[in-house]
Amino acid sequence: MNPYSTRALLGAIAGLTLAGCGSVMPTASPSATLVLAGVVQGPPDALTLGGRVLDLSAATITLNGEPAAPTTVAPGVVVAGTGTLSGPRVNVTHIEVRFRAKGAIDQVDPEAGFVDVLGLRARVTPATRIVREEPTGGETALTLADLSPGDFVTAFGPPIPNDPDGAILATRIEHHPEDQAEHPNRAELRLAIRDLDPLARTFTYGLGVYTAAFGHAERVRGPLANGGFVRARGQRTARWDPNDPFSRGEIQLERVRALETPTRTAGAAVELSGLVHALDAVHGTFRLLDFLVDFSQAEVKGVLTEGAFVEVEGTLADDGVTVHAREVEVEDEREAVELELEGPLTGFNSVARTFQVAGIPVETTAFTAYALEDQRIPADAFWGADRTGMAVKVKGAFRNGVLLAEEVELE
């Protein structure tokens, strides 16, 4: 059963920032330097970020700090960099492509909609681009079911706010058969660490099933701290077996670097879009990407909730992290995408009347229609018994990471 049957691809699932230095609005001064960050969209021959075409002809391109070819910038990758405006285009000066994990797959679950890479869970949606890089330089589109444990992949995507597994929302997954043959145990990571042990010189991350050891690393830069982000490289010396409850993986790191907050120009105009987390309604703040948004004086359009997809316009404060928002707009149903999901039902909650399919949260309303094998049934009949594990088909509107169900059919 294919859990990713869709009527349309999902859009706007990842964060984007576009900040113009020294002007009130990002488009006010074509010569102003722009700070770029987000997920690349569009076809390979017309890549965009925030609706602007990226001109990479004069750009310096890196991949997690290493020099890279222009083809590295592809639809679905996460980038950060600088450039200048030229009409509807951005002349990119420097751009860094940032992945979260590069290495062997531990396990794949197409029904639940995730893949684990070196102990980092990547949750897959119908909008996730999954491709195999070909020796000729092209790529072939894949599905999650095409991937297998041991495949060597690169996973891109933003961290999911407050996810108990420390998961990311995958925007792109690249399968590299040549890397798999040449160095199957290579491991590269860019993520938040936890369980730091300064004496043993180890830490964990993500699912917590791998121990990353840096006692023999040739280079360790910056102070490491729990919750802090690092860029690390090494070799997998022990594989985690998901079927063995006593199994643990191990990575011997060769290089570790603590990532610092980038320097930004105070007073820069800022335009952000992405997922809200750490919402504080009392003080009027929330987190978005690596920014703290102060919306206490902003015009808020819509209802702010944890995990909502929003667009923010404002000005950067002196600390280079806080954005004083002028306007915060919550995406509404007019921007929703019609979506159809099929798969086993999980996370059944008869009180809240919610569940999940393929890892995607499903909410219902008083207007949701229910059926059992093509026969209509009352809502109370559906929620009156535990439906966990049953095959279900759901149709509805997908927005802010949630499918609002119009029809729910047990099969």
C-alpha positions, -999 to +999 in steps of 0.1 A: +000+000+000+013+034-010+009+059+019+018+088-003-010+090-028-015+127-034-035+151-057-008+177-055+027+182-041+029+200-008+045+234-007+059+258+019+071+231+043+104+246+052+118+279+065+130+308+044+147+340+054+155+370+032+171+400+049+182+432+032+208+451+051+204+489+055+169+493+041+134+493+055+121+466+031+142+439+015+135+451-020+141+488-013+178+489-022+190+467-051+226+472-040+220+461-004+235+429+007+210+401+014+213+374+039+197+343+025+186+311+042+160+285+035+150+257+012+157+259-026+126+255-048+119+254-085+132+232-114+170+227-116+173+252-145+155+280-126+162+276-089+144+300-065+145+311-029+116+330-016+102+334-051+134+350-064+156+333-091+191+325-079+219+335-102+248+313-092+271+323-120+295+342-098+288+324-065+313+306-042+295+274-033+303+251-004+288+219+010+289+219+048+320+240+047+338+222+017+341+236-018+313+222-040+300+223-076+270+244-088+250+212-092+251+208-054+225+235-052+193+216-061+156+216-054+150+207-017+184+214-003+188+238+026+211+268+020+225+299+037+245+327+021+247+362+008+239+381-024+225+413-039+191+420-055+188+425-093+151+429-101+134+395-095+168+378-093+194+374-065+230+376-076+245+351-051+279+359-037+283+329-015+260+300-007+265+271+016+244+239+012+237+223+045+227+187+051+218+171+084+232+136+080+253+118+054+258+081+058+242+047+059+205+041+064+196+022+096+160+015+088+132+026+065+095+025+073+074+036+043+042+030+061+051+052+090+068+077+067+104+079+080+140+069+074+167+067+100+202+078+089+230+072+114+205+075+142+188+107+129+151+103+120+140+120+088+102+123+085+091+121+049+061+139+034+047+138-001+067+169-008+101+153+001+123+150-030+140+115-030+165+110-058+194+087-068+225+104-081+236+088-113+273+084-124+264+105-155+256+134-133+218+133-136+194+120-110+165+096-109+134+101-088+127+075-061+102+068-034+108+059+002+100+023-006+130+023-030+155+028-002+169+000+020+191-003+051+227+002+042+220+026+014+243+056+016+223+088+016+223+125+024+193+139+043+183+176+042+157+194+062+149+216+092+146+202+127+110+196+137+101+218+167+099+199+200+100+165+183+107+138+209+130+119+185+149+150+175+137+144+140+140+165+109+113+173+083+130+159+052+130+182+022+154+162+001+171+128+004+199+119-020+210+082-026+247+079-035+255+044-048+291+053-056+298+066-021+281+034-007+307+013-026+337+034-018+332+043+019+301+028+034+310+037+070+317+074+064+296+096+087+289+134+085+265+152+108+252+187+114+228+187+144+222+194+180+240+173+206+228+159+239+241+137+267+275+154+265+301+136+286+332+159+288+353+132+306+345+104+283+345+129+254+312+115+239+278+128+231+245+115+215+219+131+193+186+124+175+172+090+186+201+086+211+210+052+196+245+062+185+274+073+207+297+099+190+332+097+204+356+126+199+384+116+223+408+108+194+395+135+170+423+153+152+404+186+155+378+199+180+368+235+176+347+256+199+331+247+233+306+219+230+274+221+250+241+202+252+216+216+228+243+233+208+247+225+171+279+209+157+293+199+124+311+166+127+328+140+105+341+105+112+336+068+107+309+045+118+325+018+138+294+000+151+260-002+135+228+002+154+204-027+148+168-014+152+156-050+158+179-055+188+168-036+219+204-038+234+221-026+202+240+007+201+258+023+172+291+042+175+308+068+155+345+077+159+347+113+151+377+128+133+366+164+133+340+183+154+332+220+152+307+239+174+285+261+152+281+297+164+253+321+157+262+339+124+270+376+125+242+398+111+238+435+106+216+453+132+187+472+117+185+449+086+151+444+071+140+408+076+115+386+059+110+351+074+088+321+068+087+288+086+074+268+115+067+284+149+081+269+180+086+279+216+056+302+213+053+325+244+020+343+242+026+361+275+058+378+263+048+379+226+077+358+212+084+326+194+113+309+177+117+306+139+148+290+124+176+305+145+157+337+152+137+349+182+107+368+168+092+395+190+056+400+178+044+420+208+040+451+186+032+434+153+000+431+133-009+394+136-031+380+108-046+347+119-042+326+151-007+318+162-002+282+173+028+260+180+040+245+147+020+269+125+036+280+092+039+318+093+054+347+073+071+375+092+083+409+083+104+430+106+137+445+116+168+428+131+178+439+166+213+447+178+219+412+191+216+399+155+191+372+167+159+390+177+135+402+150+111+430+159+081+420+138+059+445+120+036+418+106+030+381+112+007+362+089-005+327+096-011+307+065-049+300+061-070+274+043-069+294+011-032+283+008-040+247+018-032+218-006-057+190-012-041+157-001-051+120+000-032+096+023-035+058+026-018+037+053-021+021+087-037+043+113-015+053+143-017+076+173-055+070+177-069+095+202-107+092+207-109+121+231-091+147+208-104+128+177-070+129+161-047+102+146-017+099+122-011+083+088+024+080+075+036+102+103+013+131+093-011+144+120-047+142+111-074+163+127-112+160+123-141+183+127-179+181+131-181+181+093-158+151+087-175+122+069-167+086+080-170+053+061-163+016+066-157-002+033-177+024+013-206+025+038-212+057+057-209+054+095-216+079+123-186+097+139-193+081+172-191+046+156-157+054+142-144+068+175-161+042+197-135+016+190-097+016+189-087+018+152-050+015+157-033-004+129-063-005+106-059+005+070-074+040+064-078+064+035-080+101+044-088+131+021-086+167+032-067+200+032-030+199+043-017+231+059+007+240+087+019+203+088-016+189+096-042+172+074-077+185+082-098+156+072-129+159+050-134+122+045-121+092+066-126+057+052-116+024+069-106-002+044 
